[in-house]
Amino acid sequence: MKKSTKTALVVVSSLVGIGLLTTAGVTTYQKTTHKTATKDKKGYQSYTVTTTPALSMSGKVIASKTQVLNAPAGKLQQLNVSDGQNVHQGDILMTVNNPEAQEAVDAQKEMMRQSSRAGTSIKDVAQQANNRANERGKGPSDSQSQQIINDANVDVQEAQNRLVALQSKVTTAVTAPFDGIVSVDYNTKDGLPGLTLNAVDKVLKANVSEYDYHKLHSGDKLSVSGIDGTPTQETTITKIEQIPTDQGKGTTYYPFSATVNNDFLYGQSVKVKIQQSDLKIPKSAVYQGNLYKISDGKAQRISADVVEAGTNYIVKSGIVKGEKIVLNPDSHLKNGEAVHD
């Protein structure tokens, strides 16, 4: 009896053990199966396509044209303008007298007087010789005498031309080559006022670094404002120089210019902002040469028409500003797959 009971207990225990093992195995299998089926894929993030940030820099307002007016050597005869005066093209700003040129004129006049007396004598001698030749019946001497007289007249004319040229150098007028505002500098070494003419029209002068040079183009719009915010103006780039301002060490900068109105002052410091139209996306948004544009909540695969720009790409075509794309596509993302943005 005891032996039967013991055997029954062993059998029951074995069955219970087997049942527990079976139950544990089924539970483990179910957990493993469930985990594989419900594994979350990598969460896809959306990115709204934007333009590259505006370029900001400082600049100066200057005259569109500036010219130093060189005066000839001599003494000031008359100054007709004052510092800051508006002048027009062709206005006589000052006149200068050249004493050395005057001495040359006086010497030329004296030489001409002497030549004139000598020329009269030559003519008289030639005429007397011609008369004697006629008396002897030798006509050819008449043509020889005339040649002598003609040569003397040529010398007189040349001397007269030299006199006129010298007289033009005695008094020299400095005139305005264009409309503008004249600056007068009285502190000069030669005693003559230094004149500088600034055009009425004004321009913005600023510099762009070698890293941003390709982002600027003639005709691009920009905004200009004073350091305190006034005045302000919307204008366009008129010229971008190819030669840098300084070719030394460090970052290279290239000048560019734009027209501004007369609300700005000569020499005024200004702030410049140039909006950019390029569309910028992170490099992570491109996977195996493709972009995934989010349309109606689904990923739409398109070929990535982009160019590299540092840590980003610049989009050439395929998407527009404000559209959304998948920021982190991978091998699991399928075309047309639902994406929660």
VOMIVO-845195 format. One record per residue: residue number from 1; x, y, z of N, C-alpha, C in turn. Coordinates in steps of 0.05 Angstrom, whole numbers. Example, Ala and Ser with C-alpha at 12.3 -4.5 7.8 and 13.67 -1.06 7.14 Angstrom:
[1 [264 -114 156] [246 -90 156] [264 -66 156]]
[2 [257 -45 142] [273 -21 143] [258 1 157]]
REM end
This chain:
[1 [17 -24 0] [0 0 0] [17 25 0]]
[2 [36 24 16] [54 47 17] [70 49 -8]]
[3 [77 26 -19] [93 26 -44] [76 37 -67]]
[4 [51 30 -68] [33 40 -90] [29 70 -87]]
[5 [26 79 -62] [22 108 -58] [47 123 -67]]
[6 [70 113 -60] [95 126 -67] [98 128 -97]]
[7 [91 106 -110] [94 105 -139] [75 126 -152]]
[8 [51 127 -141] [31 146 -151] [41 174 -148]]
[9 [53 180 -125] [63 207 -120] [85 214 -140]]
[10 [102 195 -146] [124 200 -165] [113 206 -192]]
[11 [93 190 -200] [81 194 -227] [68 221 -228]]
[12 [52 228 -207] [39 254 -207] [59 277 -208]]
[13 [80 273 -192] [101 294 -191] [114 297 -218]]
[14 [118 274 -231] [131 276 -258] [112 290 -278]]
[15 [87 283 -276] [68 296 -294] [66 326 -289]]
[16 [66 333 -264] [65 361 -257] [89 376 -267]]
[17 [112 362 -264] [137 374 -273] [137 378 -303]]
[18 [128 357 -316] [127 359 -346] [107 382 -354]]
[19 [85 384 -340] [65 405 -346] [77 432 -342]]
[20 [92 435 -320] [104 461 -315] [125 468 -336]]
[21 [141 448 -343] [161 453 -365] [147 461 -391]]
[22 [126 446 -397] [112 452 -422] [100 480 -421]]
[23 [88 487 -398] [76 514 -395] [98 535 -398]]
[24 [120 531 -385] [142 551 -387] [152 554 -415]]
[25 [154 531 -429] [164 532 -457] [145 547 -475]]
[26 [120 541 -471] [99 555 -488] [100 585 -482]]
[27 [102 592 -456] [103 621 -449] [127 635 -461]]
[28 [150 621 -459] [174 633 -471] [172 636 -501]]
[29 [161 617 -514] [157 618 -543] [139 641 -551]]
[30 [117 643 -535] [98 664 -542] [110 692 -538]]
[31 [126 694 -517] [139 721 -512] [158 727 -534]]
[32 [174 707 -542] [194 711 -563] [180 719 -589]]
[33 [159 704 -596] [144 709 -621] [131 737 -620]]
[34 [120 744 -598] [106 770 -596] [126 793 -599]]
[35 [150 789 -587] [170 810 -588] [179 816 -617]]
[36 [183 795 -633] [192 798 -661] [170 811 -677]]
[37 [146 805 -673] [124 815 -689] [118 844 -684]]
[38 [123 854 -659] [115 881 -652] [139 900 -648]]
[39 [162 891 -657] [185 908 -654] [182 934 -669]]
[40 [185 956 -654] [181 982 -667] [205 988 -686]]
[41 [197 997 -709] [218 1005 -727] [230 1032 -717]]
[42 [252 1040 -729] [264 1065 -722] [245 1088 -727]]
[43 [241 1106 -708] [222 1128 -711] [231 1147 -732]]
[44 [215 1152 -752] [223 1170 -774] [214 1198 -766]]
[45 [233 1217 -770] [228 1245 -764] [224 1261 -789]]
[46 [208 1281 -787] [203 1298 -811] [220 1324 -809]]
[47 [225 1335 -832] [241 1360 -833] [227 1379 -853]]
[48 [222 1403 -845] [210 1423 -863] [232 1437 -878]]
[49 [230 1437 -904] [251 1448 -922] [250 1478 -919]]
[50 [273 1490 -914] [275 1519 -912] [298 1530 -929]]
[51 [299 1556 -932] [321 1568 -947] [344 1572 -928]]
[52 [368 1575 -939] [392 1580 -923] [389 1607 -908]]
[53 [401 1610 -885] [399 1635 -870] [409 1659 -886]]
[54 [397 1682 -881] [406 1707 -894] [435 1713 -887]]
[55 [449 1725 -906] [476 1734 -900] [475 1762 -887]]
[56 [489 1766 -866] [489 1792 -852] [518 1801 -850]]
[57 [522 1827 -855] [548 1839 -854] [546 1869 -851]]
[58 [568 1882 -847] [568 1912 -845] [580 1924 -870]]
[59 [575 1950 -874] [586 1963 -897] [588 1993 -893]]
[60 [596 2007 -914] [599 2036 -913] [585 2049 -937]]
[61 [574 2073 -934] [563 2088 -956] [584 2108 -965]]
[62 [590 2107 -991] [610 2125 -1003] [599 2137 -1028]]
[63 [614 2156 -1039] [606 2168 -1065] [611 2147 -1087]]
[64 [593 2148 -1107] [596 2128 -1129] [621 2133 -1145]]
[65 [632 2158 -1144] [656 2164 -1158] [671 2186 -1142]]
[66 [697 2182 -1139] [714 2202 -1125] [739 2206 -1141]]
[67 [746 2232 -1146] [769 2238 -1162] [785 2261 -1149]]
[68 [811 2256 -1146] [829 2278 -1137] [836 2294 -1161]]
[69 [832 2320 -1159] [837 2338 -1182] [866 2349 -1180]]
[70 [883 2340 -1198] [911 2348 -1197] [914 2376 -1210]]
[71 [927 2394 -1194] [932 2421 -1204] [961 2422 -1215]]
[72 [966 2438 -1236] [993 2441 -1246] [1010 2457 -1226]]
[73 [1036 2455 -1230] [1054 2471 -1212] [1051 2500 -1217]]
[74 [1053 2516 -1196] [1050 2545 -1199] [1040 2558 -1174]]
[75 [1030 2582 -1177] [1018 2597 -1155] [988 2600 -1159]]
[76 [974 2599 -1136] [945 2602 -1137] [938 2630 -1147]]
[77 [922 2631 -1168] [912 2656 -1178] [885 2663 -1167]]
[78 [867 2642 -1167] [840 2646 -1156] [827 2620 -1149]]
[79 [814 2618 -1125] [799 2595 -1117] [770 2602 -1117]]
[80 [754 2588 -1133] [726 2595 -1137] [706 2579 -1121]]
[81 [715 2560 -1104] [697 2542 -1090] [705 2541 -1060]]
[82 [686 2532 -1044] [692 2527 -1016] [686 2498 -1009]]
[83 [696 2489 -987] [693 2461 -979] [664 2453 -976]]
[84 [656 2430 -989] [629 2421 -987] [610 2433 -1008]]
[85 [620 2449 -1026] [603 2462 -1046] [595 2443 -1068]]
[86 [570 2446 -1077] [561 2431 -1100] [570 2445 -1126]]
[87 [580 2429 -1144] [590 2440 -1170] [579 2424 -1192]]
[88 [581 2435 -1216] [571 2421 -1240] [595 2416 -1259]]
[89 [591 2397 -1276] [612 2390 -1296] [619 2415 -1312]]
[90 [645 2420 -1314] [655 2442 -1330] [660 2468 -1314]]
[91 [650 2469 -1289] [655 2493 -1272] [685 2496 -1267]]
[92 [694 2521 -1268] [722 2527 -1262] [725 2529 -1231]]
[93 [740 2511 -1220] [743 2510 -1191] [765 2528 -1180]]
[94 [787 2529 -1195] [809 2548 -1188] [827 2552 -1212]]
[95 [842 2574 -1211] [862 2579 -1233] [889 2582 -1220]]
[96 [910 2572 -1235] [937 2572 -1225] [955 2586 -1245]]
[97 [973 2603 -1235] [992 2618 -1252] [1019 2605 -1250]]
[98 [1032 2600 -1273] [1058 2588 -1274] [1080 2608 -1281]]
[99 [1095 2618 -1262] [1116 2638 -1268] [1136 2629 -1288]]
[100 [1144 2604 -1287] [1164 2594 -1306] [1153 2594 -1334]]
[101 [1127 2588 -1337] [1115 2589 -1364] [1114 2618 -1374]]
[102 [1110 2637 -1355] [1110 2665 -1363] [1137 2674 -1373]]
[103 [1158 2665 -1359] [1185 2672 -1367] [1191 2660 -1395]]
[104 [1181 2636 -1400] [1185 2624 -1427] [1170 2640 -1448]]
[105 [1147 2651 -1441] [1132 2667 -1460] [1147 2693 -1467]]
[106 [1157 2705 -1446] [1172 2730 -1450] [1197 2725 -1468]]
[107 [1211 2703 -1463] [1234 2697 -1478] [1227 2691 -1508]]
[108 [1205 2678 -1512] [1196 2671 -1539] [1188 2697 -1554]]
[109 [1175 2715 -1540] [1168 2741 -1553] [1193 2757 -1561]]
[110 [1213 2757 -1544] [1238 2771 -1550] [1251 2758 -1574]]
[111 [1252 2732 -1575] [1264 2718 -1598] [1249 2724 -1624]]
[112 [1223 2726 -1622] [1207 2732 -1645] [1211 2760 -1655]]
[113 [1215 2779 -1637] [1221 2807 -1645] [1248 2808 -1660]]
[114 [1267 2793 -1649] [1293 2792 -1663] [1291 2778 -1690]]
[115 [1275 2757 -1691] [1272 2742 -1716] [1257 2760 -1736]]
[116 [1238 2775 -1726] [1223 2793 -1744] [1241 2814 -1757]]
[117 [1259 2825 -1741] [1278 2845 -1752] [1296 2831 -1772]]
[118 [1306 2807 -1765] [1323 2792 -1783] [1308 2785 -1809]]
[119 [1283 2777 -1806] [1267 2770 -1829] [1263 2793 -1848]]
[120 [1259 2817 -1836] [1256 2841 -1853] [1282 2847 -1869]]
[121 [1304 2843 -1855] [1330 2847 -1868] [1334 2827 -1891]]
[122 [1326 2802 -1886] [1329 2781 -1907] [1312 2788 -1931]]
[123 [1288 2798 -1926] [1270 2805 -1948] [1282 2828 -1964]]
[124 [1293 2848 -1949] [1306 2871 -1963] [1329 2862 -1981]]
[125 [1346 2845 -1969] [1369 2835 -1984] [1360 2819 -2009]]
[126 [1340 2802 -2004] [1330 2786 -2026] [1318 2803 -2048]]
[127 [1304 2824 -2040] [1292 2842 -2060] [1314 2857 -2076]]
[128 [1334 2866 -2062] [1356 2881 -2075] [1371 2862 -2095]]
[129 [1375 2837 -2086] [1388 2818 -2104] [1371 2812 -2128]]
[130 [1345 2811 -2124] [1326 2806 -2146] [1326 2829 -2165]]
[131 [1327 2854 -2155] [1328 2877 -2173] [1353 2878 -2190]]
[132 [1376 2871 -2178] [1401 2872 -2193] [1401 2850 -2214]]
[133 [1389 2827 -2207] [1387 2805 -2227] [1370 2813 -2250]]
[134 [1349 2827 -2245] [1331 2836 -2266] [1345 2856 -2285]]
[135 [1361 2873 -2272] [1376 2892 -2289] [1395 2878 -2308]]
[136 [1407 2856 -2299] [1425 2841 -2316] [1411 2821 -2334]]
[137 [1384 2820 -2331] [1368 2801 -2348] [1370 2773 -2338]]
[138 [1374 2769 -2312] [1375 2741 -2301] [1350 2736 -2284]]
[139 [1329 2727 -2297] [1303 2722 -2284] [1304 2701 -2263]]
[140 [1319 2679 -2265] [1318 2657 -2245] [1323 2666 -2217]]
[141 [1338 2688 -2213] [1343 2698 -2186] [1318 2706 -2172]]
[142 [1297 2713 -2186] [1272 2720 -2174] [1260 2697 -2158]]
[143 [1260 2673 -2169] [1249 2649 -2155] [1267 2642 -2131]]
[144 [1292 2646 -2133] [1310 2641 -2110] [1304 2660 -2087]]
[145 [1300 2685 -2094] [1294 2705 -2074] [1267 2699 -2060]]
[146 [1248 2690 -2076] [1221 2683 -2065] [1223 2660 -2046]]
[147 [1240 2640 -2052] [1244 2617 -2035] [1255 2626 -2008]]
[148 [1274 2645 -2009] [1286 2655 -1984] [1264 2668 -1967]]
[149 [1247 2684 -1980] [1226 2697 -1965] [1206 2677 -1954]]
[150 [1199 2657 -1969] [1180 2636 -1960] [1191 2622 -1935]]
[151 [1217 2615 -1936] [1229 2601 -1913] [1228 2619 -1888]]
[152 [1233 2645 -1892] [1232 2663 -1869] [1204 2665 -1857]]
[153 [1183 2664 -1875] [1156 2665 -1865] [1148 2640 -1850]]
[154 [1159 2616 -1859] [1154 2591 -1844] [1165 2593 -1816]]
[155 [1190 2603 -1814] [1202 2606 -1787] [1186 2624 -1769]]
[156 [1175 2645 -1780] [1159 2664 -1764] [1133 2650 -1754]]
[157 [1121 2634 -1771] [1096 2620 -1764] [1101 2599 -1742]]
[158 [1123 2584 -1745] [1130 2565 -1724] [1135 2578 -1697]]
[159 [1149 2601 -1698] [1154 2616 -1673] [1128 2625 -1660]]
[160 [1109 2633 -1677] [1083 2641 -1667] [1067 2618 -1654]]
[161 [1069 2595 -1666] [1056 2571 -1655] [1068 2564 -1628]]
[162 [1094 2566 -1626] [1107 2560 -1600] [1098 2580 -1579]]
[163 [1095 2604 -1586] [1086 2625 -1568] [1058 2619 -1557]]
[164 [1040 2611 -1575] [1012 2604 -1567] [1012 2581 -1547]]
[165 [1029 2561 -1553] [1030 2537 -1535] [1040 2545 -1507]]
[166 [1061 2562 -1506] [1071 2571 -1481] [1051 2588 -1465]]
[167 [1037 2605 -1479] [1017 2622 -1466] [995 2606 -1453]]
[168 [988 2583 -1465] [967 2566 -1454] [975 2554 -1427]]
[169 [1002 2554 -1421] [1011 2542 -1396] [1015 2563 -1374]]
[170 [1012 2588 -1381] [1016 2609 -1361] [994 2608 -1340]]
[171 [969 2607 -1349] [947 2605 -1330] [931 2580 -1337]]
[172 [927 2563 -1317] [913 2537 -1320] [889 2537 -1303]]
[173 [866 2529 -1315] [841 2527 -1300] [836 2498 -1292]]
[174 [829 2493 -1267] [821 2466 -1258] [791 2465 -1258]]
[175 [780 2447 -1275] [750 2446 -1278] [739 2420 -1266]]
[176 [713 2420 -1261] [700 2396 -1250] [694 2377 -1273]]
[177 [704 2352 -1271] [699 2332 -1292] [670 2320 -1291]]
[178 [656 2324 -1269] [629 2314 -1267] [615 2329 -1245]]
[179 [588 2326 -1243] [573 2339 -1222] [580 2326 -1195]]
[180 [582 2342 -1174] [589 2331 -1148] [592 2351 -1126]]
[181 [604 2342 -1104] [610 2359 -1081] [640 2360 -1078]]
[182 [651 2384 -1076] [681 2387 -1075] [690 2389 -1047]]
[183 [712 2376 -1041] [726 2378 -1015] [751 2394 -1020]]
[184 [757 2413 -1002] [780 2431 -1005] [799 2426 -981]]
[185 [824 2419 -987] [844 2415 -967] [865 2437 -969]]
[186 [867 2453 -948] [885 2476 -948] [913 2469 -937]]
[187 [915 2446 -925] [941 2438 -913] [957 2421 -932]]
[188 [968 2434 -952] [984 2421 -972] [1013 2432 -972]]
[189 [1031 2416 -982] [1060 2424 -982] [1066 2446 -1002]]
[190 [1053 2445 -1025] [1060 2464 -1046] [1045 2490 -1045]]
[191 [1027 2493 -1025] [1012 2518 -1022] [987 2520 -1038]]
[192 [983 2501 -1056] [958 2501 -1072] [937 2484 -1058]]
[193 [912 2493 -1057] [891 2477 -1044] [887 2451 -1059]]
[194 [884 2429 -1043] [879 2403 -1055] [849 2399 -1058]]
[195 [841 2393 -1083] [812 2390 -1089] [806 2361 -1094]]
[196 [784 2351 -1082] [774 2324 -1087] [744 2327 -1093]]
[197 [736 2314 -1115] [708 2316 -1123] [694 2289 -1118]]
[198 [672 2291 -1103] [655 2267 -1097] [629 2269 -1112]]
[199 [622 2247 -1126] [597 2247 -1141] [573 2249 -1122]]
[200 [551 2260 -1133] [527 2263 -1117] [515 2236 -1110]]
[201 [515 2218 -1130] [504 2191 -1125] [521 2175 -1105]]
[202 [507 2159 -1089] [520 2144 -1067] [517 2114 -1072]]
[203 [536 2099 -1062] [535 2070 -1064] [542 2057 -1037]]
[204 [532 2033 -1034] [541 2016 -1011] [565 2001 -1019]]
[205 [585 2000 -1001] [609 1983 -1005] [611 1964 -982]]
[206 [611 1938 -988] [614 1918 -967] [631 1895 -978]]
[207 [638 1876 -961] [655 1854 -969] [642 1827 -962]]
[208 [646 1807 -979] [636 1780 -974] [660 1762 -973]]
[209 [659 1742 -955] [681 1724 -951] [682 1704 -974]]
[210 [705 1691 -977] [709 1671 -997] [690 1648 -994]]
[211 [681 1643 -969] [663 1620 -964] [634 1626 -973]]
[212 [627 1652 -975] [600 1659 -983] [599 1672 -1010]]
[213 [622 1674 -1023] [624 1688 -1049] [604 1677 -1069]]
[214 [601 1650 -1070] [584 1637 -1090] [554 1642 -1084]]
[215 [548 1652 -1060] [520 1657 -1053] [509 1684 -1063]]
[216 [527 1701 -1073] [520 1727 -1083] [520 1728 -1113]]
[217 [501 1743 -1124] [500 1747 -1153] [491 1776 -1159]]
[218 [501 1787 -1181] [491 1813 -1189] [461 1812 -1194]]
[219 [447 1832 -1182] [418 1833 -1184] [404 1821 -1160]]
[220 [419 1808 -1142] [407 1798 -1117] [396 1821 -1100]]
[221 [373 1817 -1088] [362 1837 -1070] [375 1837 -1043]]
[222 [377 1861 -1031] [388 1863 -1004] [375 1887 -990]]
[223 [377 1887 -964] [367 1909 -948] [390 1923 -934]]
[224 [388 1949 -934] [409 1966 -922] [396 1983 -900]]
[225 [408 1985 -877] [397 2002 -856] [420 2014 -840]]
[226 [415 2037 -828] [434 2049 -810] [438 2032 -785]]
[227 [459 2036 -771] [465 2020 -747] [442 2022 -727]]
[228 [429 2045 -725] [407 2049 -707] [380 2041 -719]]
[229 [381 2030 -744] [356 2021 -757] [345 2040 -777]]
[230 [355 2065 -778] [345 2084 -798] [369 2098 -811]]
[231 [366 2106 -836] [344 2099 -854] [346 2070 -864]]
[232 [327 2061 -879] [327 2034 -890] [321 2036 -920]]
[233 [331 2016 -935] [325 2015 -963] [329 1987 -974]]
[234 [311 1979 -992] [314 1954 -1007] [327 1961 -1034]]
[235 [348 1948 -1040] [362 1953 -1065] [374 1927 -1077]]
[236 [390 1929 -1097] [401 1905 -1109] [431 1908 -1113]]
[237 [445 1885 -1114] [474 1885 -1118] [479 1893 -1147]]
[238 [497 1912 -1151] [504 1921 -1178] [530 1909 -1189]]
[239 [548 1903 -1170] [574 1892 -1179] [587 1876 -1157]]
[240 [600 1854 -1164] [616 1838 -1146] [644 1836 -1157]]
[241 [664 1845 -1142] [691 1846 -1153] [703 1817 -1153]]
[242 [720 1812 -1172] [734 1787 -1173] [761 1788 -1159]]
[243 [771 1812 -1155] [797 1816 -1141] [792 1822 -1112]]
[244 [803 1807 -1093] [798 1812 -1065] [810 1838 -1055]]
[245 [801 1846 -1032] [811 1871 -1020] [839 1867 -1008]]
[246 [844 1844 -998] [870 1838 -986] [878 1809 -991]]
[247 [901 1805 -1003] [909 1778 -1010] [929 1767 -990]]
[248 [929 1777 -965] [947 1768 -945] [937 1742 -932]]
[249 [946 1737 -908] [939 1713 -893] [910 1715 -883]]
[250 [898 1692 -877] [871 1692 -866] [850 1691 -887]]
[251 [825 1695 -878] [802 1694 -896] [804 1717 -917]]
[252 [798 1710 -941] [798 1730 -963] [770 1741 -967]]
[253 [768 1768 -971] [743 1781 -975] [742 1796 -1002]]
[254 [718 1796 -1014] [714 1808 -1040] [694 1831 -1038]]
[255 [700 1854 -1049] [681 1877 -1047] [657 1873 -1066]]
[256 [634 1883 -1057] [611 1885 -1075] [597 1911 -1069]]
[257 [581 1920 -1087] [568 1947 -1085] [539 1946 -1093]]
[258 [524 1966 -1083] [496 1970 -1090] [490 1999 -1088]]
[259 [472 2009 -1104] [464 2037 -1103] [446 2042 -1079]]
[260 [449 2065 -1066] [432 2073 -1044] [423 2102 -1049]]
[261 [402 2110 -1036] [391 2137 -1040] [405 2158 -1022]]
[262 [397 2182 -1025] [410 2204 -1011] [401 2207 -982]]
[263 [383 2189 -973] [377 2189 -944] [401 2181 -927]]
[264 [419 2166 -939] [444 2158 -925] [465 2180 -927]]
[265 [482 2180 -907] [504 2200 -906] [529 2189 -918]]
[266 [546 2207 -930] [572 2198 -938] [588 2188 -914]]
[267 [599 2164 -917] [615 2152 -896] [599 2138 -874]]
[268 [572 2137 -877] [556 2124 -857] [560 2094 -856]]
[269 [562 2084 -831] [564 2055 -827] [535 2043 -828]]
[270 [533 2021 -842] [506 2009 -845] [507 1979 -841]]
[271 [483 1967 -837] [480 1938 -835] [468 1928 -861]]
[272 [478 1905 -870] [469 1894 -895] [458 1866 -891]]
[273 [435 1860 -902] [424 1833 -900] [415 1824 -928]]
[274 [425 1800 -936] [419 1790 -962] [404 1763 -959]]
[275 [379 1763 -966] [363 1738 -964] [373 1718 -984]]
[276 [372 1692 -976] [381 1671 -993] [357 1654 -1003]]
[277 [359 1645 -1028] [337 1630 -1040] [344 1600 -1042]]
[278 [369 1592 -1036] [376 1564 -1037] [361 1548 -1015]]
[279 [352 1524 -1023] [339 1506 -1004] [360 1488 -991]]
[280 [360 1488 -965] [380 1472 -950] [367 1449 -936]]
[281 [380 1425 -937] [371 1402 -922] [395 1388 -910]]
[282 [391 1375 -887] [414 1360 -875] [422 1336 -892]]
[283 [447 1328 -890] [456 1305 -906] [442 1280 -898]]
[284 [432 1278 -873] [419 1253 -865] [393 1248 -880]]
[285 [382 1268 -893] [357 1265 -908] [360 1251 -934]]
[286 [385 1247 -943] [390 1233 -968] [400 1205 -962]]
[287 [386 1185 -973] [394 1157 -969] [396 1143 -996]]
[288 [420 1134 -1002] [426 1120 -1027] [416 1136 -1051]]
[289 [422 1162 -1051] [415 1179 -1073] [386 1187 -1075]]
[290 [370 1182 -1054] [342 1188 -1055] [333 1205 -1032]]
[291 [312 1221 -1037] [298 1236 -1016] [270 1223 -1013]]
[292 [259 1227 -989] [232 1217 -985] [215 1241 -976]]
[293 [199 1250 -995] [181 1273 -990] [155 1262 -978]]
[294 [146 1276 -957] [122 1268 -943] [98 1281 -956]]
[295 [81 1265 -968] [57 1275 -982] [33 1260 -973]]
[296 [13 1273 -961] [-11 1260 -951] [-4 1239 -930]]
[297 [16 1244 -914] [24 1226 -893] [39 1201 -902]]
[298 [48 1201 -927] [63 1178 -938] [90 1187 -949]]
[299 [109 1170 -948] [136 1176 -958] [137 1171 -988]]
[300 [143 1192 -1003] [145 1190 -1032] [174 1192 -1040]]
[301 [185 1171 -1051] [214 1170 -1058] [218 1186 -1084]]
[302 [238 1204 -1083] [246 1219 -1107] [277 1219 -1108]]
[303 [287 1222 -1132] [316 1223 -1136] [326 1250 -1124]]
[304 [348 1249 -1110] [359 1272 -1096] [377 1288 -1116]]
[305 [366 1311 -1124] [381 1330 -1142] [393 1351 -1124]]
[306 [416 1345 -1113] [428 1362 -1093] [458 1366 -1098]]
[307 [469 1387 -1085] [498 1392 -1086] [507 1395 -1057]]
[308 [531 1387 -1052] [541 1388 -1025] [549 1416 -1017]]
[309 [543 1423 -992] [549 1449 -981] [556 1446 -951]]
[310 [580 1439 -945] [589 1435 -918] [575 1410 -906]]
[311 [561 1414 -884] [547 1392 -870] [518 1389 -881]]
[312 [512 1404 -902] [485 1403 -913] [486 1398 -943]]
[313 [462 1395 -954] [459 1394 -983] [442 1418 -992]]
[314 [448 1429 -1016] [431 1449 -1028] [414 1435 -1049]]
[315 [388 1438 -1048] [370 1424 -1066] [367 1440 -1092]]
[316 [371 1428 -1114] [369 1441 -1140] [341 1438 -1152]]
[317 [328 1415 -1148] [301 1412 -1158] [288 1388 -1143]]
[318 [261 1386 -1147] [246 1364 -1135] [229 1371 -1112]]
[319 [237 1390 -1096] [221 1399 -1073] [223 1429 -1071]]
[320 [203 1440 -1057] [202 1469 -1054] [201 1477 -1024]]
[321 [205 1502 -1019] [205 1512 -992] [178 1506 -978]]
[322 [180 1496 -953] [156 1490 -937] [147 1461 -939]]
[323 [157 1446 -959] [150 1418 -960] [165 1402 -938]]
[324 [154 1379 -931] [166 1362 -910] [179 1338 -923]]
[325 [202 1330 -912] [216 1306 -921] [223 1289 -896]]
[326 [229 1264 -901] [238 1246 -879] [267 1254 -873]]
[327 [272 1260 -847] [299 1268 -839] [319 1245 -838]]
[328 [309 1221 -831] [327 1199 -826] [318 1173 -840]]
[329 [316 1173 -867] [308 1149 -880] [329 1127 -878]]
[330 [321 1102 -880] [339 1079 -879] [330 1057 -897]]
[331 [342 1034 -895] [335 1012 -913] [307 1001 -908]]
[332 [296 1006 -885] [269 996 -879] [247 1012 -891]]
[333 [253 1037 -897] [232 1056 -906] [224 1048 -935]]
[334 [198 1044 -939] [188 1036 -965] [174 1060 -978]]
[335 [175 1060 -1005] [160 1081 -1020] [130 1078 -1015]]
[336 [117 1099 -1006] [88 1098 -1001] [82 1091 -972]]
[337 [102 1086 -956] [97 1078 -928] [87 1102 -912]]
[338 [68 1096 -894] [57 1117 -877] [78 1128 -858]]
[339 [80 1154 -856] [99 1167 -838] [84 1188 -822]]
[340 [87 1186 -796] [74 1206 -779] [94 1229 -775]]
[341 [85 1252 -785] [103 1275 -784] [93 1295 -762]]
REM end
